[in-house]
Amino acid sequence: MATTSRARAEEARVERRLEDLEIKLAFTEDLLEKLDAVVVRQQQQIDLLTKELVELKRQGASAEPATWRSLREELPPHY
């Protein structure tokens, strides 16, 4: 009878461990999906910023060069 009792206790312990693992797996899968969504969103932001940077470089290259001016010749507004 003690053996049957031990076997049942061991079976219950294994069942609890299996349930715990299934719960952890479910949470892990959910977390992975959330992290994947974050990575996709960040990649979209990187792509957009890259396009904007290319456009700004293009605009800067096509702009007229700035004329040199001496800041000593310009007086601040309070003078």
PyMOL CGO cylinders between C-alpha atoms (Angstrom):
from pymol import cmd
from pymol.cgo import CYLINDER

trace = [
    CYLINDER, 0.00, 0.00, 0.00, 2.90, 2.35, 0.74, 0.3, 1, 1, 1, 1, 1, 1,
    CYLINDER, 2.90, 2.35, 0.74, 4.21, 1.75, -2.75, 0.3, 1, 1, 1, 1, 1, 1,
    CYLINDER, 4.21, 1.75, -2.75, 0.89, 2.71, -4.30, 0.3, 1, 1, 1, 1, 1, 1,
    CYLINDER, 0.89, 2.71, -4.30, 0.80, 5.82, -2.17, 0.3, 1, 1, 1, 1, 1, 1,
    CYLINDER, 0.80, 5.82, -2.17, 4.31, 6.74, -3.22, 0.3, 1, 1, 1, 1, 1, 1,
    CYLINDER, 4.31, 6.74, -3.22, 3.51, 6.09, -6.87, 0.3, 1, 1, 1, 1, 1, 1,
    CYLINDER, 3.51, 6.09, -6.87, 0.44, 8.33, -6.66, 0.3, 1, 1, 1, 1, 1, 1,
    CYLINDER, 0.44, 8.33, -6.66, 2.43, 11.07, -4.94, 0.3, 1, 1, 1, 1, 1, 1,
    CYLINDER, 2.43, 11.07, -4.94, 5.14, 10.83, -7.59, 0.3, 1, 1, 1, 1, 1, 1,
    CYLINDER, 5.14, 10.83, -7.59, 2.52, 10.92, -10.35, 0.3, 1, 1, 1, 1, 1, 1,
    CYLINDER, 2.52, 10.92, -10.35, 0.91, 14.00, -8.79, 0.3, 1, 1, 1, 1, 1, 1,
    CYLINDER, 0.91, 14.00, -8.79, 4.31, 15.68, -8.50, 0.3, 1, 1, 1, 1, 1, 1,
    CYLINDER, 4.31, 15.68, -8.50, 5.11, 14.95, -12.15, 0.3, 1, 1, 1, 1, 1, 1,
    CYLINDER, 5.11, 14.95, -12.15, 1.66, 16.22, -13.16, 0.3, 1, 1, 1, 1, 1, 1,
    CYLINDER, 1.66, 16.22, -13.16, 2.22, 19.50, -11.26, 0.3, 1, 1, 1, 1, 1, 1,
    CYLINDER, 2.22, 19.50, -11.26, 5.64, 19.94, -12.85, 0.3, 1, 1, 1, 1, 1, 1,
    CYLINDER, 5.64, 19.94, -12.85, 4.15, 19.32, -16.29, 0.3, 1, 1, 1, 1, 1, 1,
    CYLINDER, 4.15, 19.32, -16.29, 1.40, 21.88, -15.67, 0.3, 1, 1, 1, 1, 1, 1,
    CYLINDER, 1.40, 21.88, -15.67, 3.97, 24.40, -14.43, 0.3, 1, 1, 1, 1, 1, 1,
    CYLINDER, 3.97, 24.40, -14.43, 6.03, 23.86, -17.57, 0.3, 1, 1, 1, 1, 1, 1,
    CYLINDER, 6.03, 23.86, -17.57, 2.96, 24.28, -19.79, 0.3, 1, 1, 1, 1, 1, 1,
    CYLINDER, 2.96, 24.28, -19.79, 2.11, 27.55, -18.04, 0.3, 1, 1, 1, 1, 1, 1,
    CYLINDER, 2.11, 27.55, -18.04, 5.67, 28.81, -18.42, 0.3, 1, 1, 1, 1, 1, 1,
    CYLINDER, 5.67, 28.81, -18.42, 5.62, 27.81, -22.09, 0.3, 1, 1, 1, 1, 1, 1,
    CYLINDER, 5.62, 27.81, -22.09, 2.39, 29.75, -22.66, 0.3, 1, 1, 1, 1, 1, 1,
    CYLINDER, 2.39, 29.75, -22.66, 3.86, 32.87, -21.03, 0.3, 1, 1, 1, 1, 1, 1,
    CYLINDER, 3.86, 32.87, -21.03, 7.08, 32.45, -23.01, 0.3, 1, 1, 1, 1, 1, 1,
    CYLINDER, 7.08, 32.45, -23.01, 5.19, 32.17, -26.30, 0.3, 1, 1, 1, 1, 1, 1,
    CYLINDER, 5.19, 32.17, -26.30, 3.19, 35.30, -25.44, 0.3, 1, 1, 1, 1, 1, 1,
    CYLINDER, 3.19, 35.30, -25.44, 6.35, 37.20, -24.55, 0.3, 1, 1, 1, 1, 1, 1,
    CYLINDER, 6.35, 37.20, -24.55, 8.01, 36.08, -27.78, 0.3, 1, 1, 1, 1, 1, 1,
    CYLINDER, 8.01, 36.08, -27.78, 5.06, 37.37, -29.82, 0.3, 1, 1, 1, 1, 1, 1,
    CYLINDER, 5.06, 37.37, -29.82, 5.21, 40.73, -28.02, 0.3, 1, 1, 1, 1, 1, 1,
    CYLINDER, 5.21, 40.73, -28.02, 8.97, 41.00, -28.54, 0.3, 1, 1, 1, 1, 1, 1,
    CYLINDER, 8.97, 41.00, -28.54, 8.55, 40.12, -32.22, 0.3, 1, 1, 1, 1, 1, 1,
    CYLINDER, 8.55, 40.12, -32.22, 6.00, 42.94, -32.59, 0.3, 1, 1, 1, 1, 1, 1,
    CYLINDER, 6.00, 42.94, -32.59, 8.45, 45.36, -30.94, 0.3, 1, 1, 1, 1, 1, 1,
    CYLINDER, 8.45, 45.36, -30.94, 11.25, 44.30, -33.29, 0.3, 1, 1, 1, 1, 1, 1,
    CYLINDER, 11.25, 44.30, -33.29, 8.99, 44.75, -36.33, 0.3, 1, 1, 1, 1, 1, 1,
    CYLINDER, 8.99, 44.75, -36.33, 7.93, 48.22, -35.15, 0.3, 1, 1, 1, 1, 1, 1,
    CYLINDER, 7.93, 48.22, -35.15, 11.53, 49.22, -34.46, 0.3, 1, 1, 1, 1, 1, 1,
    CYLINDER, 11.53, 49.22, -34.46, 12.62, 48.03, -37.90, 0.3, 1, 1, 1, 1, 1, 1,
    CYLINDER, 12.62, 48.03, -37.90, 9.87, 50.13, -39.46, 0.3, 1, 1, 1, 1, 1, 1,
    CYLINDER, 9.87, 50.13, -39.46, 11.10, 53.15, -37.49, 0.3, 1, 1, 1, 1, 1, 1,
    CYLINDER, 11.10, 53.15, -37.49, 14.70, 52.47, -38.58, 0.3, 1, 1, 1, 1, 1, 1,
    CYLINDER, 14.70, 52.47, -38.58, 13.60, 52.22, -42.22, 0.3, 1, 1, 1, 1, 1, 1,
    CYLINDER, 13.60, 52.22, -42.22, 11.70, 55.51, -41.96, 0.3, 1, 1, 1, 1, 1, 1,
    CYLINDER, 11.70, 55.51, -41.96, 14.61, 57.29, -40.27, 0.3, 1, 1, 1, 1, 1, 1,
    CYLINDER, 14.61, 57.29, -40.27, 17.01, 55.94, -42.89, 0.3, 1, 1, 1, 1, 1, 1,
    CYLINDER, 17.01, 55.94, -42.89, 14.82, 57.32, -45.67, 0.3, 1, 1, 1, 1, 1, 1,
    CYLINDER, 14.82, 57.32, -45.67, 14.59, 60.68, -43.92, 0.3, 1, 1, 1, 1, 1, 1,
    CYLINDER, 14.59, 60.68, -43.92, 18.36, 60.78, -43.45, 0.3, 1, 1, 1, 1, 1, 1,
    CYLINDER, 18.36, 60.78, -43.45, 18.95, 60.02, -47.13, 0.3, 1, 1, 1, 1, 1, 1,
    CYLINDER, 18.95, 60.02, -47.13, 16.52, 62.79, -48.07, 0.3, 1, 1, 1, 1, 1, 1,
    CYLINDER, 16.52, 62.79, -48.07, 18.21, 65.28, -45.73, 0.3, 1, 1, 1, 1, 1, 1,
    CYLINDER, 18.21, 65.28, -45.73, 21.62, 64.40, -47.16, 0.3, 1, 1, 1, 1, 1, 1,
    CYLINDER, 21.62, 64.40, -47.16, 20.24, 64.87, -50.67, 0.3, 1, 1, 1, 1, 1, 1,
    CYLINDER, 20.24, 64.87, -50.67, 18.78, 68.25, -49.74, 0.3, 1, 1, 1, 1, 1, 1,
    CYLINDER, 18.78, 68.25, -49.74, 22.02, 69.29, -48.08, 0.3, 1, 1, 1, 1, 1, 1,
    CYLINDER, 22.02, 69.29, -48.08, 24.07, 68.32, -51.11, 0.3, 1, 1, 1, 1, 1, 1,
    CYLINDER, 24.07, 68.32, -51.11, 21.84, 70.26, -53.49, 0.3, 1, 1, 1, 1, 1, 1,
    CYLINDER, 21.84, 70.26, -53.49, 21.65, 73.37, -51.29, 0.3, 1, 1, 1, 1, 1, 1,
    CYLINDER, 21.65, 73.37, -51.29, 23.79, 76.39, -52.03, 0.3, 1, 1, 1, 1, 1, 1,
    CYLINDER, 23.79, 76.39, -52.03, 26.91, 76.59, -49.92, 0.3, 1, 1, 1, 1, 1, 1,
    CYLINDER, 26.91, 76.59, -49.92, 26.60, 78.95, -47.00, 0.3, 1, 1, 1, 1, 1, 1,
    CYLINDER, 26.60, 78.95, -47.00, 28.40, 82.26, -47.36, 0.3, 1, 1, 1, 1, 1, 1,
    CYLINDER, 28.40, 82.26, -47.36, 31.00, 83.00, -44.77, 0.3, 1, 1, 1, 1, 1, 1,
    CYLINDER, 31.00, 83.00, -44.77, 30.20, 85.78, -42.35, 0.3, 1, 1, 1, 1, 1, 1,
    CYLINDER, 30.20, 85.78, -42.35, 31.98, 87.15, -39.36, 0.3, 1, 1, 1, 1, 1, 1,
    CYLINDER, 31.98, 87.15, -39.36, 30.04, 87.00, -36.14, 0.3, 1, 1, 1, 1, 1, 1,
    CYLINDER, 30.04, 87.00, -36.14, 32.13, 89.92, -34.83, 0.3, 1, 1, 1, 1, 1, 1,
    CYLINDER, 32.13, 89.92, -34.83, 30.44, 92.19, -37.33, 0.3, 1, 1, 1, 1, 1, 1,
    CYLINDER, 30.44, 92.19, -37.33, 26.99, 91.28, -36.04, 0.3, 1, 1, 1, 1, 1, 1,
    CYLINDER, 26.99, 91.28, -36.04, 25.90, 92.95, -32.83, 0.3, 1, 1, 1, 1, 1, 1,
    CYLINDER, 25.90, 92.95, -32.83, 23.52, 91.19, -30.48, 0.3, 1, 1, 1, 1, 1, 1,
    CYLINDER, 23.52, 91.19, -30.48, 19.99, 92.67, -30.38, 0.3, 1, 1, 1, 1, 1, 1,
    CYLINDER, 19.99, 92.67, -30.38, 20.51, 94.29, -26.96, 0.3, 1, 1, 1, 1, 1, 1,
    CYLINDER, 20.51, 94.29, -26.96, 23.23, 96.68, -28.24, 0.3, 1, 1, 1, 1, 1, 1,
]
cmd.load_cgo(trace, "trace")
